[in-house]
C-alpha cells in the first residue's frame, strides 16, 4: 500500500476542475450509508426541531425586547431561528469534511480512496458534499416549520434573497471546511479543535444574540467573521426583504478567495500525511 501511494502521481499534481460525476458518486455513497442508519437519521432531524422549540419558549421571556436590537427580526424567536438554521449549515459545511475524513480513517478506506484517479478538489467536495446538502435541506425545513408551527412571520421575505444567501453562505463555509479537514489530516484528533472553532464563530458572530452586545474588544472580531454576514443577510432577506445584497457580495468574496487557498492547503496536508505514512492513523 505504501508503495502504491508513493508511486502514483500525487493528488495535487492532478489538480483540475472537479468532475461533477465523481463528486456526485461520493455524495450518493454517503447518502446510502446514512439511510442504513435510519434511527440516527430521524433523531438528528428531531433534535433540530426540539432545539427550535426550546428557543421558541425562551423567546417568550424576551417578548418585550425591541425589534430594532435584533437586526430586523420582529421577535427574539425570529432572530434565533435564523441563527439555528445557519448554524446547521455552518456546522455541516465546516465540520463535514473533517468528520468524513475521520470516518474514512476509522473504516480504513481513506488510503484506498486517495489512490483512485481523483483530484484534491473532488475528494474534499465529494466527502463534504452530502453533509452540506443535508444541512441545507434541514435548514430550509426548520424555517418552514418555524413559520407554520410557531407562526414565524415571513410576510416580508425576499425568497430569491433567502435562497441566494443560504447557497452562497454554504459555499463560503465550505472553504473553512476544507481547511479544517486539512487540520484533521495533520493533527489527527483535530475534530475537537474544529468543534471549538465552530462554537466560537457562532458565539461571536450573532447566532443567538446580536454582535453589538459583545464586549468592546470582541465586537470587531465578530463583525468580520463570514458567519456574521450569513446571519445578517438571511435575517435581512427574511424579515426586511431588502438589504441582503451586501452580505451576499461579501460571502461571495470569501468564497472566491477562500476555496482555492483551502484546496491548496488540503493538498499540502495530504502530501504531508502521505510522506509520513499517517493517512490511516487517527
Secondary structure, 3 states (H helix, E strand, C coil): CHHHHHHCCCCHHHCCCCCHHHHHHHHHHHHHHHHCCHHHHHHHHHHHHHHHHHHHHHHHHHCCCCHHHHCCCCCHHHHHHHHHHHHHHHHHHHHHHHHHHHHHHHHCCHHHHHCCCCCHHHHHHHHHHHHHHHHHHHHHHHHHHHHHCCCCCCCCCCHHHHHHHHHHHHHHHHHHHHHHHHHHHHHCCCHHHHHHHHHHHHHHHCCCCCHHHCCHHHHHHHHHCHHHHHHHHHHHHHHHCCCCHHHHHHHHHHHHHHHHHHHHHHHHHHHHHHHHCCCCCC
